[in-house]
Amino acid sequence: MTKYDHVMTVERLTVSIESELAIAVREAAEADEQNVSAWLADAARRQLATRGLRDVVAAWEREHGTFSDEELAAARALVDG
């Protein structure tokens, strides 16, 4: 592990992904003015947040029952703005 600015501890990971996906990641990182590591870290944070949200929804539905189509539509309308 390496420390940067005495604030953030980082760990180097080695990953293997399909060539076309690697190209798309590099292009997306460049378009977002980030390096690939920062871009992938952000993607990982979003995936973990999504997982956490799935867990919250599942717990809610266990306690209160499945969301209705109307409730889901209302939630989508709020998210979509």
ZAMARDREN-331048 format. One record per residue: residue number from 1; residue in three letters; x, y, z of N, C-alpha, C, O in turn. Coordinates in Angstrom, 3 decimals. Layout:
# residues N
<node num="NUM" residu="ALA" n_xx="X" n_yy="Y" n_zz="Z" ca_xx="X" ca_yy="Y" ca_zz="Z" c_xx="X" c_yy="Y" c_zz="Z" o_xx="X" o_yy="Y" o_zz="Z"/>
...
***
This chain:
# residues 81
<node num="1" residu="MET" n_xx="0.833" n_yy="-1.186" n_zz="0.000" ca_xx="0.000" ca_yy="0.000" ca_zz="0.000" c_xx="0.877" c_yy="1.249" c_zz="0.000" o_xx="2.011" o_yy="1.239" o_zz="0.479"/>
<node num="2" residu="THR" n_xx="0.325" n_yy="2.303" n_zz="-0.542" ca_xx="1.040" ca_yy="3.570" ca_zz="-0.633" c_xx="0.180" c_yy="4.657" c_zz="-0.016" o_xx="-1.047" o_yy="4.609" o_zz="-0.110"/>
<node num="3" residu="LYS" n_xx="0.808" n_yy="5.629" n_zz="0.608" ca_xx="0.062" ca_yy="6.770" ca_zz="1.140" c_xx="0.335" c_yy="7.993" c_zz="0.282" o_xx="1.476" o_yy="8.253" o_zz="-0.099"/>
<node num="4" residu="TYR" n_xx="-0.710" n_yy="8.734" n_zz="-0.017" ca_xx="-0.600" ca_yy="9.982" ca_zz="-0.749" c_xx="-1.052" c_yy="11.114" c_zz="0.172" o_xx="-2.122" o_yy="11.044" o_zz="0.777"/>
<node num="5" residu="ASP" n_xx="-0.236" n_yy="12.143" n_zz="0.272" ca_xx="-0.575" ca_yy="13.329" ca_zz="1.064" c_xx="-0.911" c_yy="12.990" c_zz="2.506" o_xx="-1.595" o_yy="13.773" o_zz="3.165"/>
<node num="6" residu="HIS" n_xx="-0.463" n_yy="11.869" n_zz="3.016" ca_xx="-0.710" ca_yy="11.462" ca_zz="4.396" c_xx="-2.196" c_yy="11.414" c_zz="4.735" o_xx="-2.565" o_yy="11.486" o_zz="5.907"/>
<node num="7" residu="VAL" n_xx="-3.049" n_yy="11.293" n_zz="3.727" ca_xx="-4.496" ca_yy="11.289" ca_zz="3.944" c_xx="-5.120" c_yy="10.013" c_zz="3.406" o_xx="-5.918" o_yy="9.383" o_zz="4.100"/>
<node num="8" residu="MET" n_xx="-4.784" n_yy="9.628" n_zz="2.218" ca_xx="-5.464" ca_yy="8.533" ca_zz="1.537" c_xx="-4.515" c_yy="7.348" c_zz="1.387" o_xx="-3.434" o_yy="7.472" o_zz="0.812"/>
<node num="9" residu="THR" n_xx="-4.929" n_yy="6.208" n_zz="1.908" ca_xx="-4.180" ca_yy="4.982" ca_zz="1.700" c_xx="-4.731" c_yy="4.303" c_zz="0.463" o_xx="-5.945" o_yy="4.161" o_zz="0.314"/>
<node num="10" residu="VAL" n_xx="-3.851" n_yy="3.887" n_zz="-0.415" ca_xx="-4.279" ca_yy="3.238" ca_zz="-1.645" c_xx="-3.650" c_yy="1.859" c_zz="-1.729" o_xx="-2.610" o_yy="1.594" o_zz="-1.124"/>
<node num="11" residu="GLU" n_xx="-4.284" n_yy="1.003" n_zz="-2.472" ca_xx="-3.784" ca_yy="-0.337" ca_zz="-2.709" c_xx="-3.825" c_yy="-0.614" c_zz="-4.197" o_xx="-4.825" o_yy="-0.331" o_zz="-4.857"/>
<node num="12" residu="ARG" n_xx="-2.760" n_yy="-1.159" n_zz="-4.723" ca_xx="-2.691" ca_yy="-1.487" ca_zz="-6.138" c_xx="-3.404" c_yy="-2.823" c_zz="-6.362" o_xx="-3.145" o_yy="-3.801" o_zz="-5.661"/>
<node num="13" residu="LEU" n_xx="-4.301" n_yy="-2.850" n_zz="-7.342" ca_xx="-4.995" ca_yy="-4.064" ca_zz="-7.755" c_xx="-4.650" c_yy="-4.344" c_zz="-9.208" o_xx="-4.431" o_yy="-3.422" o_zz="-9.994"/>
<node num="14" residu="THR" n_xx="-4.605" n_yy="-5.589" n_zz="-9.549" ca_xx="-4.439" ca_yy="-5.970" ca_zz="-10.944" c_xx="-5.731" c_yy="-6.632" c_zz="-11.385" o_xx="-6.186" o_yy="-7.588" o_zz="-10.757"/>
<node num="15" residu="VAL" n_xx="-6.321" n_yy="-6.136" n_zz="-12.451" ca_xx="-7.573" ca_yy="-6.694" ca_zz="-12.956" c_xx="-7.407" c_yy="-7.031" c_zz="-14.429" o_xx="-6.579" o_yy="-6.446" o_zz="-15.128"/>
<node num="16" residu="SER" n_xx="-8.199" n_yy="-7.972" n_zz="-14.881" ca_xx="-8.216" ca_yy="-8.329" ca_zz="-16.298" c_xx="-9.613" c_yy="-8.098" c_zz="-16.829" o_xx="-10.590" o_yy="-8.587" o_zz="-16.263"/>
<node num="17" residu="ILE" n_xx="-9.708" n_yy="-7.349" n_zz="-17.919" ca_xx="-11.001" ca_yy="-7.097" ca_zz="-18.553" c_xx="-10.838" c_yy="-7.251" c_zz="-20.060" o_xx="-9.732" o_yy="-7.197" o_zz="-20.596"/>
<node num="18" residu="GLU" n_xx="-11.956" n_yy="-7.441" n_zz="-20.714" ca_xx="-11.956" ca_yy="-7.592" ca_zz="-22.173" c_xx="-11.326" c_yy="-6.363" c_zz="-22.824" o_xx="-11.474" o_yy="-5.247" o_zz="-22.326"/>
<node num="19" residu="SER" n_xx="-10.634" n_yy="-6.569" n_zz="-23.922" ca_xx="-9.936" ca_yy="-5.478" ca_zz="-24.610" c_xx="-10.867" c_yy="-4.336" c_zz="-24.979" o_xx="-10.524" o_yy="-3.171" o_zz="-24.777"/>
<node num="20" residu="GLU" n_xx="-12.048" n_yy="-4.653" n_zz="-25.521" ca_xx="-12.981" ca_yy="-3.594" ca_zz="-25.912" c_xx="-13.456" c_yy="-2.798" c_zz="-24.711" o_xx="-13.637" o_yy="-1.584" o_zz="-24.802"/>
<node num="21" residu="LEU" n_xx="-13.660" n_yy="-3.477" n_zz="-23.577" ca_xx="-14.070" ca_yy="-2.781" ca_zz="-22.366" c_xx="-12.937" c_yy="-1.893" c_zz="-21.859" o_xx="-13.184" o_yy="-0.775" o_zz="-21.405"/>
<node num="22" residu="ALA" n_xx="-11.715" n_yy="-2.373" n_zz="-21.930" ca_xx="-10.562" ca_yy="-1.570" ca_zz="-21.511" c_xx="-10.458" c_yy="-0.297" c_zz="-22.338" o_xx="-10.197" o_yy="0.778" o_zz="-21.798"/>
<node num="23" residu="ILE" n_xx="-10.659" n_yy="-0.415" n_zz="-23.627" ca_xx="-10.630" ca_yy="0.765" ca_zz="-24.505" c_xx="-11.724" c_yy="1.744" c_zz="-24.112" o_xx="-11.489" o_yy="2.949" o_zz="-24.029"/>
<node num="24" residu="ALA" n_xx="-12.923" n_yy="1.221" n_zz="-23.870" ca_xx="-14.052" ca_yy="2.086" ca_zz="-23.492" c_xx="-13.783" c_yy="2.777" c_zz="-22.157" o_xx="-14.117" o_yy="3.949" o_zz="-21.988"/>
<node num="25" residu="VAL" n_xx="-13.186" n_yy="2.064" n_zz="-21.218" ca_xx="-12.863" ca_yy="2.656" ca_zz="-19.911" c_xx="-11.839" c_yy="3.773" c_zz="-20.084" o_xx="-12.004" o_yy="4.858" o_zz="-19.526"/>
<node num="26" residu="ARG" n_xx="-10.792" n_yy="3.515" n_zz="-20.846" ca_xx="-9.785" ca_yy="4.557" ca_zz="-21.068" c_xx="-10.398" c_yy="5.793" c_zz="-21.716" o_xx="-10.100" o_yy="6.920" o_zz="-21.320"/>
<node num="27" residu="GLU" n_xx="-11.253" n_yy="5.581" n_zz="-22.712" ca_xx="-11.896" ca_yy="6.709" ca_zz="-23.395" c_xx="-12.818" c_yy="7.474" c_zz="-22.455" o_xx="-12.845" o_yy="8.705" o_zz="-22.468"/>
<node num="28" residu="ALA" n_xx="-13.574" n_yy="6.741" n_zz="-21.637" ca_xx="-14.486" ca_yy="7.392" ca_zz="-20.694" c_xx="-13.707" c_yy="8.180" c_zz="-19.645" o_xx="-14.085" o_yy="9.300" o_zz="-19.301"/>
<node num="29" residu="ALA" n_xx="-12.630" n_yy="7.603" n_zz="-19.140" ca_xx="-11.806" ca_yy="8.298" ca_zz="-18.148" c_xx="-11.238" c_yy="9.584" c_zz="-18.738" o_xx="-11.253" o_yy="10.635" o_zz="-18.096"/>
<node num="30" residu="GLU" n_xx="-10.741" n_yy="9.490" n_zz="-19.956" ca_xx="-10.202" ca_yy="10.675" ca_zz="-20.615" c_xx="-11.288" c_yy="11.737" c_zz="-20.820" o_xx="-11.057" o_yy="12.922" o_zz="-20.583"/>
<node num="31" residu="ALA" n_xx="-12.463" n_yy="11.305" n_zz="-21.260" ca_xx="-13.567" ca_yy="12.245" ca_zz="-21.477" c_xx="-13.984" c_yy="12.915" c_zz="-20.169" o_xx="-14.396" o_yy="14.075" o_zz="-20.165"/>
<node num="32" residu="ASP" n_xx="-13.877" n_yy="12.179" n_zz="-19.059" ca_xx="-14.238" ca_yy="12.723" ca_zz="-17.746" c_xx="-13.063" c_yy="13.420" c_zz="-17.066" o_xx="-13.162" o_yy="13.844" o_zz="-15.914"/>
<node num="33" residu="GLU" n_xx="-11.947" n_yy="13.534" n_zz="-17.793" ca_xx="-10.742" ca_yy="14.191" ca_zz="-17.291" c_xx="-10.259" c_yy="13.557" c_zz="-15.988" o_xx="-9.912" o_yy="14.248" o_zz="-15.030"/>
<node num="34" residu="GLN" n_xx="-10.246" n_yy="12.222" n_zz="-15.980" ca_xx="-9.752" ca_yy="11.462" ca_zz="-14.836" c_xx="-8.742" c_yy="10.441" c_zz="-15.332" o_xx="-8.717" o_yy="10.102" o_zz="-16.515"/>
<node num="35" residu="ASN" n_xx="-7.911" n_yy="9.955" n_zz="-14.422" ca_xx="-7.080" ca_yy="8.828" ca_zz="-14.808" c_xx="-7.920" c_yy="7.560" c_zz="-14.665" o_xx="-8.979" o_yy="7.577" o_zz="-14.038"/>
<node num="36" residu="VAL" n_xx="-7.451" n_yy="6.484" n_zz="-15.237" ca_xx="-8.225" ca_yy="5.238" ca_zz="-15.243" c_xx="-8.484" c_yy="4.745" c_zz="-13.822" o_xx="-9.576" o_yy="4.260" o_zz="-13.527"/>
<node num="37" residu="SER" n_xx="-7.503" n_yy="4.863" n_zz="-12.948" ca_xx="-7.686" ca_yy="4.401" ca_zz="-11.567" c_xx="-8.816" c_yy="5.163" c_zz="-10.875" o_xx="-9.659" o_yy="4.554" o_zz="-10.216"/>
<node num="38" residu="ALA" n_xx="-8.840" n_yy="6.468" n_zz="-11.016" ca_xx="-9.890" ca_yy="7.277" ca_zz="-10.394" c_xx="-11.251" c_yy="6.941" c_zz="-10.993" o_xx="-12.251" o_yy="6.851" o_zz="-10.281"/>
<node num="39" residu="TRP" n_xx="-11.273" n_yy="6.758" n_zz="-12.312" ca_xx="-12.536" ca_yy="6.452" ca_zz="-12.981" c_xx="-13.085" c_yy="5.110" c_zz="-12.514" o_xx="-14.276" o_yy="4.991" o_zz="-12.226"/>
<node num="40" residu="LEU" n_xx="-12.220" n_yy="4.098" n_zz="-12.439" ca_xx="-12.658" ca_yy="2.777" ca_zz="-11.982" c_xx="-13.042" c_yy="2.783" c_zz="-10.504" o_xx="-13.970" o_yy="2.080" o_zz="-10.104"/>
<node num="41" residu="ALA" n_xx="-12.339" n_yy="3.569" n_zz="-9.690" ca_xx="-12.710" ca_yy="3.676" ca_zz="-8.278" c_xx="-14.097" c_yy="4.274" c_zz="-8.137" o_xx="-14.886" o_yy="3.824" o_zz="-7.306"/>
<node num="42" residu="ASP" n_xx="-14.405" n_yy="5.293" n_zz="-8.946" ca_xx="-15.740" ca_yy="5.895" ca_zz="-8.919" c_xx="-16.802" c_yy="4.881" c_zz="-9.348" o_xx="-17.871" o_yy="4.804" o_zz="-8.744"/>
<node num="43" residu="ALA" n_xx="-16.504" n_yy="4.110" n_zz="-10.388" ca_xx="-17.444" ca_yy="3.078" ca_zz="-10.846" c_xx="-17.669" c_yy="2.034" c_zz="-9.755" o_xx="-18.794" o_yy="1.573" o_zz="-9.560"/>
<node num="44" residu="ALA" n_xx="-16.616" n_yy="1.663" n_zz="-9.052" ca_xx="-16.748" ca_yy="0.689" ca_zz="-7.967" c_xx="-17.593" c_yy="1.255" c_zz="-6.824" o_xx="-18.432" o_yy="0.551" o_zz="-6.263"/>
<node num="45" residu="ARG" n_xx="-17.369" n_yy="2.537" n_zz="-6.479" ca_xx="-18.186" ca_yy="3.169" ca_zz="-5.428" c_xx="-19.669" c_yy="3.168" c_zz="-5.807" o_xx="-20.533" o_yy="2.901" o_zz="-4.973"/>
<node num="46" residu="ARG" n_xx="-19.948" n_yy="3.470" n_zz="-7.071" ca_xx="-21.345" ca_yy="3.489" ca_zz="-7.519" c_xx="-21.962" c_yy="2.096" c_zz="-7.454" o_xx="-23.115" o_yy="1.944" o_zz="-7.049"/>
<node num="47" residu="GLN" n_xx="-21.200" n_yy="1.083" n_zz="-7.849" ca_xx="-21.695" ca_yy="-0.290" ca_zz="-7.794" c_xx="-21.973" c_yy="-0.699" c_zz="-6.351" o_xx="-22.989" o_yy="-1.336" o_zz="-6.074"/>
<node num="48" residu="LEU" n_xx="-21.087" n_yy="-0.343" n_zz="-5.437" ca_xx="-21.295" ca_yy="-0.666" ca_zz="-4.024" c_xx="-22.498" c_yy="0.079" c_zz="-3.461" o_xx="-23.251" o_yy="-0.477" o_zz="-2.662"/>
<node num="49" residu="ALA" n_xx="-22.687" n_yy="1.327" n_zz="-3.867" ca_xx="-23.854" ca_yy="2.087" ca_zz="-3.413" c_xx="-25.138" c_yy="1.446" c_zz="-3.934" o_xx="-26.133" o_yy="1.364" o_zz="-3.214"/>
<node num="50" residu="THR" n_xx="-25.111" n_yy="0.996" n_zz="-5.180" ca_xx="-26.274" ca_yy="0.329" ca_zz="-5.764" c_xx="-26.596" c_yy="-0.941" c_zz="-4.992" o_xx="-27.759" o_yy="-1.232" o_zz="-4.713"/>
<node num="51" residu="ARG" n_xx="-25.556" n_yy="-1.695" n_zz="-4.649" ca_xx="-25.751" ca_yy="-2.912" ca_zz="-3.863" c_xx="-26.391" c_yy="-2.579" c_zz="-2.521" o_xx="-27.302" o_yy="-3.273" o_zz="-2.070"/>
<node num="52" residu="GLY" n_xx="-25.909" n_yy="-1.513" n_zz="-1.887" ca_xx="-26.477" ca_yy="-1.099" ca_zz="-0.609" c_xx="-27.936" c_yy="-0.706" c_zz="-0.747" o_xx="-28.754" o_yy="-1.035" o_zz="0.112"/>
<node num="53" residu="LEU" n_xx="-28.268" n_yy="-0.005" n_zz="-1.824" ca_xx="-29.648" ca_yy="0.383" ca_zz="-2.060" c_xx="-30.533" c_yy="-0.840" c_zz="-2.278" o_xx="-31.655" o_yy="-0.892" o_zz="-1.776"/>
<node num="54" residu="ARG" n_xx="-30.028" n_yy="-1.831" n_zz="-3.033" ca_xx="-30.784" ca_yy="-3.075" ca_zz="-3.233" c_xx="-31.093" c_yy="-3.731" c_zz="-1.903" o_xx="-32.196" o_yy="-4.237" o_zz="-1.698"/>
<node num="55" residu="ASP" n_xx="-30.125" n_yy="-3.725" n_zz="-0.997" ca_xx="-30.319" ca_yy="-4.331" ca_zz="0.318" c_xx="-31.385" c_yy="-3.584" c_zz="1.113" o_xx="-32.208" o_yy="-4.199" o_zz="1.791"/>
<node num="56" residu="VAL" n_xx="-31.366" n_yy="-2.252" n_zz="1.025" ca_xx="-32.368" ca_yy="-1.442" ca_zz="1.731" c_xx="-33.758" c_yy="-1.726" c_zz="1.183" o_xx="-34.703" o_yy="-1.901" o_zz="1.952"/>
<node num="57" residu="VAL" n_xx="-33.894" n_yy="-1.773" n_zz="-0.145" ca_xx="-35.192" ca_yy="-2.045" ca_zz="-0.771" c_xx="-35.687" c_yy="-3.441" c_zz="-0.384" o_xx="-36.862" o_yy="-3.620" o_zz="-0.064"/>
<node num="58" residu="ALA" n_xx="-34.796" n_yy="-4.419" n_zz="-0.414" ca_xx="-35.191" ca_yy="-5.786" ca_zz="-0.054" c_xx="-35.667" c_yy="-5.852" c_zz="1.397" o_xx="-36.653" o_yy="-6.527" o_zz="1.694"/>
<node num="59" residu="ALA" n_xx="-34.982" n_yy="-5.164" n_zz="2.294" ca_xx="-35.398" ca_yy="-5.150" ca_zz="3.699" c_xx="-36.760" c_yy="-4.476" c_zz="3.852" o_xx="-37.616" o_yy="-4.947" o_zz="4.600"/>
<node num="60" residu="TRP" n_xx="-36.948" n_yy="-3.368" n_zz="3.135" ca_xx="-38.236" ca_yy="-2.664" ca_zz="3.183" c_xx="-39.364" c_yy="-3.582" c_zz="2.706" o_xx="-40.416" o_yy="-3.672" o_zz="3.340"/>
<node num="61" residu="GLU" n_xx="-39.130" n_yy="-4.258" n_zz="1.585" ca_xx="-40.169" ca_yy="-5.121" ca_zz="1.027" c_xx="-40.450" c_yy="-6.319" c_zz="1.939" o_xx="-41.589" o_yy="-6.779" o_zz="2.010"/>
<node num="62" residu="ARG" n_xx="-39.445" n_yy="-6.822" n_zz="2.626" ca_xx="-39.699" ca_yy="-7.915" ca_zz="3.579" c_xx="-40.625" c_yy="-7.457" c_zz="4.696" o_xx="-41.479" o_yy="-8.214" o_zz="5.159"/>
<node num="63" residu="GLU" n_xx="-40.450" n_yy="-6.223" n_zz="5.120" ca_xx="-41.245" ca_yy="-5.703" ca_zz="6.231" c_xx="-42.605" c_yy="-5.179" c_zz="5.793" o_xx="-43.591" o_yy="-5.335" o_zz="6.514"/>
<node num="64" residu="HIS" n_xx="-42.668" n_yy="-4.552" n_zz="4.607" ca_xx="-43.882" ca_yy="-3.843" ca_zz="4.198" c_xx="-44.566" c_yy="-4.418" c_zz="2.969" o_xx="-45.652" o_yy="-3.972" o_zz="2.602"/>
<node num="65" residu="GLY" n_xx="-43.953" n_yy="-5.392" n_zz="2.336" ca_xx="-44.518" ca_yy="-5.950" ca_zz="1.110" c_xx="-43.903" c_yy="-5.317" c_zz="-0.121" o_xx="-43.242" o_yy="-4.281" o_zz="-0.045"/>
<node num="66" residu="THR" n_xx="-44.129" n_yy="-5.952" n_zz="-1.248" ca_xx="-43.562" ca_yy="-5.515" ca_zz="-2.512" c_xx="-44.119" c_yy="-4.165" c_zz="-2.929" o_xx="-45.296" o_yy="-3.873" o_zz="-2.716"/>
<node num="67" residu="PHE" n_xx="-43.258" n_yy="-3.343" n_zz="-3.526" ca_xx="-43.718" ca_yy="-2.059" ca_zz="-4.040" c_xx="-44.700" c_yy="-2.291" c_zz="-5.183" o_xx="-44.534" o_yy="-3.203" o_zz="-5.992"/>
<node num="68" residu="SER" n_xx="-45.723" n_yy="-1.449" n_zz="-5.231" ca_xx="-46.702" ca_yy="-1.547" ca_zz="-6.307" c_xx="-46.147" c_yy="-0.905" c_zz="-7.574" o_xx="-45.167" o_yy="-0.162" o_zz="-7.522"/>
<node num="69" residu="ASP" n_xx="-46.774" n_yy="-1.191" n_zz="-8.705" ca_xx="-46.371" ca_yy="-0.559" ca_zz="-9.963" c_xx="-46.478" c_yy="0.960" c_zz="-9.871" o_xx="-45.643" o_yy="1.680" o_zz="-10.418"/>
<node num="70" residu="GLU" n_xx="-47.508" n_yy="1.444" n_zz="-9.177" ca_xx="-47.695" ca_yy="2.884" ca_zz="-9.027" c_xx="-46.574" c_yy="3.503" c_zz="-8.191" o_xx="-46.072" o_yy="4.578" o_zz="-8.519"/>
<node num="71" residu="GLU" n_xx="-46.184" n_yy="2.824" n_zz="-7.113" ca_xx="-45.088" ca_yy="3.327" ca_zz="-6.284" c_xx="-43.775" c_yy="3.356" c_zz="-7.063" o_xx="-43.007" o_yy="4.313" o_zz="-6.963"/>
<node num="72" residu="LEU" n_xx="-43.526" n_yy="2.313" n_zz="-7.830" ca_xx="-42.306" ca_yy="2.266" ca_zz="-8.637" c_xx="-42.306" c_yy="3.365" c_zz="-9.694" o_xx="-41.275" o_yy="3.992" o_zz="-9.938"/>
<node num="73" residu="ALA" n_xx="-43.456" n_yy="3.602" n_zz="-10.323" ca_xx="-43.562" ca_yy="4.656" ca_zz="-11.331" c_xx="-43.316" c_yy="6.026" c_zz="-10.698" o_xx="-42.631" o_yy="6.867" o_zz="-11.281"/>
<node num="74" residu="ALA" n_xx="-43.872" n_yy="6.248" n_zz="-9.513" ca_xx="-43.664" ca_yy="7.525" ca_zz="-8.824" c_xx="-42.196" c_yy="7.721" c_zz="-8.475" o_xx="-41.670" o_yy="8.825" o_zz="-8.614"/>
<node num="75" residu="ALA" n_xx="-41.524" n_yy="6.657" n_zz="-8.022" ca_xx="-40.108" ca_yy="6.742" ca_zz="-7.688" c_xx="-39.286" c_yy="7.035" c_zz="-8.950" o_xx="-38.373" o_yy="7.860" o_zz="-8.923"/>
<node num="76" residu="ARG" n_xx="-39.612" n_yy="6.360" n_zz="-10.043" ca_xx="-38.883" ca_yy="6.614" ca_zz="-11.307" c_xx="-39.060" c_yy="8.053" c_zz="-11.757" o_xx="-38.119" o_yy="8.681" o_zz="-12.243"/>
<node num="77" residu="ALA" n_xx="-40.273" n_yy="8.574" n_zz="-11.593" ca_xx="-40.531" ca_yy="9.959" ca_zz="-11.999" c_xx="-39.679" c_yy="10.932" c_zz="-11.170" o_xx="-39.193" o_yy="11.933" o_zz="-11.696"/>
<node num="78" residu="LEU" n_xx="-39.500" n_yy="10.640" n_zz="-9.884" ca_xx="-38.658" ca_yy="11.489" ca_zz="-9.042" c_xx="-37.199" c_yy="11.414" c_zz="-9.472" o_xx="-36.516" o_yy="12.437" o_zz="-9.527"/>
<node num="79" residu="VAL" n_xx="-36.725" n_yy="10.229" n_zz="-9.774" ca_xx="-35.326" ca_yy="10.048" ca_zz="-10.178" c_xx="-35.063" c_yy="10.681" c_zz="-11.540" o_xx="-34.029" o_yy="11.316" o_zz="-11.748"/>
<node num="80" residu="ASP" n_xx="-36.006" n_yy="10.505" n_zz="-12.465" ca_xx="-35.830" ca_yy="11.022" ca_zz="-13.812" c_xx="-36.010" c_yy="12.541" c_zz="-13.881" o_xx="-35.627" o_yy="13.179" o_zz="-14.862"/>
<node num="81" residu="GLY" n_xx="-36.589" n_yy="13.095" n_zz="-12.841" ca_xx="-36.733" ca_yy="14.552" ca_zz="-12.761" c_xx="-37.876" c_yy="15.024" c_zz="-13.530" o_xx="-38.139" o_yy="16.226" o_zz="-13.569"/>
***
